[in-house]
Amino acid sequence: MKSIGIIVITYNRPADMLALLCNISMLDQKDLLLQEVILVNNNSTEDYSAVESFVKENPQLPIQYIFSNENLGVAKGRNFAINHAQADILVMLDDDAELENTNALVAIEKTFTENPEIAIASFKVKYYSTLAMQVNAFPHKKFSEKQHLHFFETYYFAGGAHAIKKKAMEAVGGYPTDFFYGMEEYDLSYKLLDQGYKIIYTDQVVMLHKESPEGRSTHKEKTKMLWLNKTKVAWRYLPIFYFISTAVMWSIEYLRRTNFDWSGYFKGWVFIFQSTMKEDRKPLKKSTMEYLQKVEARLWY
């Protein structure tokens, strides 16, 4: 039987974090399967005293509450937490989420036991307020074709709603440390696939996300990070024509989302040219590219 750990990084939402801890405390077979819950306070400026009180008042829950003296971002924050983890399977959850099904731990353990070749299981994500599926958290771009499937192989995962095999993470060195926000899922996915692991989607675990169905407003800097990081991933791992198409099409998307911020646009292109001159490419194996074609990965952008 595999042990499970849950990792949560703070993003200045203490009330949601407290609700998530209460949710975890209600999960079936937690005493048997749940080895640890690791909470990383990512140098938050919010008051987490209610969360701290919950941890102290519930010593039966295996919670580690760890402070970071700097905001590490998503990727570094998760790497930091993983360094403190011991469980076989690590569940990554956003702090504004809850697990809908109380048998989530049982389903996760069963999924990894029955599919030893997988590195990551990506969960079904629904909006907490409406219970509608969250399209941008679905781990495939062909949502209309695959939304009703219970299980399928795929090529990336939902960043805040997935479980990963710890030994697979250790084999590839963790999340990319040069990504502060966005697209780290693609970088990690390609590294894992190139090592012969698989990534799957399962609807047997459902995460309820408290983000509004209308979405959050996108800051210019975050949009730029999405563009530059996705371009960086394409440069590292994919054939050159995919790098070019990704850079161009995401630059257009940047303009669209930022109401034509030309200053940020030109600075982004300067960064792309400079970064490609400094970084060597690590093209994926032929077998990995064949896998991406088999699962109908979208590679152009």
C-alpha positions in Angstrom: 0.0 0.0 0.0 1.3 3.4 -1.0 1.5 6.3 1.4 0.1 9.7 0.4 1.2 13.3 1.2 -0.7 16.5 0.5 1.2 19.7 -0.3 -0.4 23.1 -0.2 1.4 26.5 -0.8 -0.2 29.6 0.6 -1.4 32.4 -1.7 -2.8 34.9 0.8 -6.1 33.1 1.3 -6.1 32.0 5.0 -9.9 31.4 5.2 -9.7 29.0 2.1 -6.7 27.3 3.6 -8.5 26.6 6.8 -11.5 25.3 4.9 -9.2 22.9 3.0 -7.7 21.6 6.2 -11.2 20.9 7.5 -12.0 19.2 4.2 -8.8 17.0 4.5 -9.7 16.0 8.1 -13.0 14.4 6.7 -11.3 12.2 4.1 -11.9 8.4 4.3 -9.0 6.2 5.5 -6.8 9.2 6.2 -5.4 7.4 9.3 -4.2 4.6 7.0 -3.2 6.4 3.8 -2.3 10.0 4.7 1.3 10.1 5.9 1.7 13.9 5.9 0.1 17.3 5.1 2.8 19.9 4.2 1.7 23.5 4.3 4.2 26.1 3.1 3.6 29.7 4.2 5.1 31.4 1.1 6.1 34.5 3.1 2.4 35.6 3.1 1.4 39.0 4.4 -2.0 37.7 5.5 -2.9 36.6 9.1 -2.7 32.8 9.3 -3.3 32.6 13.0 -6.6 30.6 12.5 -4.7 28.1 10.4 -1.9 27.9 13.0 -4.5 27.3 15.7 -6.1 24.5 13.7 -2.8 22.8 13.4 -2.1 23.0 17.1 -5.6 21.8 18.0 -5.5 18.8 15.7 -2.4 16.9 16.5 -3.9 13.7 15.2 -3.5 15.2 11.7 0.1 14.8 10.4 0.5 18.5 9.4 3.9 20.2 8.9 3.4 24.0 8.8 6.6 25.4 7.3 7.6 29.1 6.9 9.6 30.3 3.9 11.4 33.6 4.4 10.7 34.6 0.8 8.0 34.2 -1.8 9.3 31.2 -3.7 6.6 31.2 -6.3 4.8 28.1 -7.4 7.6 25.8 -8.8 10.2 26.6 -6.1 7.6 26.5 -3.4 6.6 23.0 -4.4 10.2 21.9 -4.7 10.8 23.3 -1.2 7.8 21.4 0.2 8.9 18.1 -1.6 12.3 18.3 0.2 10.3 17.9 3.5 8.1 15.1 2.2 8.4 11.4 2.8 5.3 9.9 1.2 5.3 7.8 -2.0 2.6 9.9 -3.7 2.4 13.6 -3.3 -0.9 15.4 -3.9 -0.6 19.1 -5.1 -3.6 21.2 -4.2 -4.3 24.9 -4.6 -5.2 26.5 -1.3 -8.5 27.8 -2.7 -9.8 24.2 -3.3 -11.5 21.3 -1.6 -11.8 17.7 -2.5 -15.4 16.8 -3.5 -15.2 13.0 -2.9 -14.3 11.8 0.6 -12.8 8.7 -0.9 -10.2 10.7 -2.8 -7.2 9.2 -0.9 -8.5 5.7 -1.6 -9.0 6.5 -5.3 -5.5 8.1 -5.6 -3.8 5.1 -4.0 -5.8 2.7 -6.2 -4.9 4.6 -9.4 -1.1 4.5 -8.8 -1.2 0.9 -7.6 -3.1 -0.3 -10.7 -1.0 1.9 -13.1 2.7 1.6 -12.0 4.0 3.3 -15.2 2.3 6.6 -14.5 4.1 9.6 -12.9 1.2 12.0 -12.6 -2.5 11.7 -12.2 -4.4 14.8 -13.1 -7.8 15.3 -11.4 -11.2 16.5 -12.5 -11.7 20.1 -11.6 -15.1 21.8 -11.1 -16.0 25.3 -9.9 -17.0 25.3 -6.3 -19.8 27.7 -6.8 -21.5 26.1 -9.9 -20.1 22.5 -10.0 -19.4 23.1 -13.8 -16.1 21.7 -15.1 -13.3 24.2 -15.3 -12.2 24.0 -18.9 -8.8 25.7 -18.4 -7.9 23.1 -15.7 -8.7 20.2 -18.0 -5.4 18.4 -19.0 -6.1 18.3 -22.7 -6.9 20.9 -25.3 -9.6 18.7 -26.9 -12.1 19.4 -24.1 -15.3 18.8 -26.1 -14.1 15.4 -27.2 -12.7 14.1 -23.9 -14.7 15.8 -21.2 -16.9 12.7 -20.6 -14.0 10.2 -20.5 -13.3 8.7 -17.1 -9.6 8.0 -17.8 -7.1 8.7 -20.5 -3.4 9.2 -21.2 -2.4 12.8 -21.7 0.7 15.1 -22.0 0.3 17.7 -19.2 -1.6 18.2 -16.0 -3.6 20.6 -13.9 -1.0 22.4 -11.8 -3.2 22.8 -8.6 -5.0 19.4 -8.9 -2.7 16.5 -9.4 -0.8 13.7 -7.7 2.8 12.8 -8.5 5.0 9.9 -7.7 7.8 11.1 -5.5 10.5 8.9 -7.0 9.5 10.1 -10.5 9.9 13.7 -9.3 13.3 12.9 -7.9 14.4 11.2 -11.1 13.9 14.4 -13.1 15.0 17.0 -10.5 11.6 18.5 -9.7 9.7 21.5 -11.0 11.8 24.0 -13.1 13.4 26.5 -10.7 13.6 29.3 -13.2 9.8 29.5 -13.6 8.2 31.8 -10.9 4.7 31.4 -12.3 3.1 29.5 -15.1 3.8 26.7 -17.6 6.0 24.7 -15.1 3.5 21.8 -15.8 4.7 21.5 -19.4 8.4 21.6 -18.5 7.9 18.9 -15.8 5.6 16.8 -18.1 8.1 16.7 -20.9 10.9 15.6 -18.6 8.8 12.9 -17.1 7.6 11.6 -20.5 11.2 11.5 -21.8 12.1 9.2 -18.9 9.4 6.8 -20.0 6.7 7.7 -17.5 3.1 8.4 -18.4 0.6 11.1 -17.4 -3.1 10.3 -17.0 -6.4 12.0 -16.3 -8.9 10.5 -13.9 -12.3 11.7 -12.9 -12.2 9.4 -9.8 -10.8 12.4 -7.8 -12.6 15.7 -8.1 -11.2 19.1 -6.9 -13.6 21.9 -6.3 -12.0 25.2 -7.2 -13.1 28.4 -5.6 -12.0 30.6 -8.5 -14.9 32.4 -10.1 -16.2 30.9 -13.4 -15.5 34.3 -14.9 -11.9 33.8 -14.0 -9.4 36.2 -12.3 -8.1 39.4 -14.0 -4.8 38.7 -15.6 -1.9 40.9 -14.6 0.4 42.0 -17.4 3.4 40.5 -15.7 1.7 37.2 -15.2 0.6 37.1 -18.9 4.2 37.8 -19.9 5.5 35.0 -17.8 3.0 32.6 -19.4 4.2 33.7 -22.9 7.9 33.6 -22.1 7.8 30.3 -20.1 5.8 28.5 -22.7 8.3 29.7 -25.3 11.2 28.5 -23.1 9.6 25.1 -22.8 9.3 24.8 -26.6 12.9 25.9 -27.1 14.2 23.3 -24.6 12.3 20.3 -25.8 10.5 20.6 -29.1 11.5 20.9 -32.8 12.4 24.4 -33.8 9.3 25.1 -35.8 7.2 24.5 -32.7 9.4 27.0 -30.8 8.8 29.6 -33.5 5.1 29.1 -33.7 4.8 29.1 -29.8 6.8 32.4 -29.5 4.8 34.1 -32.3 1.3 33.0 -31.3 1.8 33.6 -27.6 3.2 37.1 -28.4 -0.1 37.8 -30.2 -2.0 36.5 -27.2 0.0 38.7 -25.0 -1.1 41.8 -27.0 -4.7 40.7 -26.9 -4.8 40.1 -23.2 -3.0 43.3 -22.3 -4.8 45.7 -24.5 -1.8 46.0 -26.8 1.0 46.7 -24.3 3.7 47.3 -26.9 6.4 48.1 -24.4 6.0 44.7 -22.7 5.7 43.0 -26.1 9.1 44.3 -27.3 10.7 43.6 -23.9 9.4 40.0 -24.2 11.0 39.4 -27.5 14.3 40.8 -26.3 14.1 38.3 -23.4 13.4 35.4 -25.8 16.4 36.2 -28.0 18.7 36.6 -25.0 17.5 33.4 -23.3 17.8 31.2 -26.4 21.4 32.4 -26.9 22.2 31.3 -23.3 20.4 28.0 -23.0 21.2 24.7 -24.7 18.3 22.7 -26.2 17.3 19.3 -24.8 15.2 17.8 -27.6 12.8 15.0 -26.6 13.5 11.5 -27.7 11.8 10.2 -30.9 9.7 7.8 -28.7 8.5 10.8 -26.6 7.5 12.7 -29.7 5.6 9.7 -30.9 3.8 9.5 -27.5 2.8 13.2 -27.9 1.4 12.5 -31.3 -0.5 9.4 -30.0 -2.2 11.4 -27.3 -3.0 14.3 -29.7 -0.9 16.9 -27.9 -1.2 20.5 -29.0 2.4 21.5 -29.7 2.0 24.6 -31.9 1.4 27.1 -29.0 
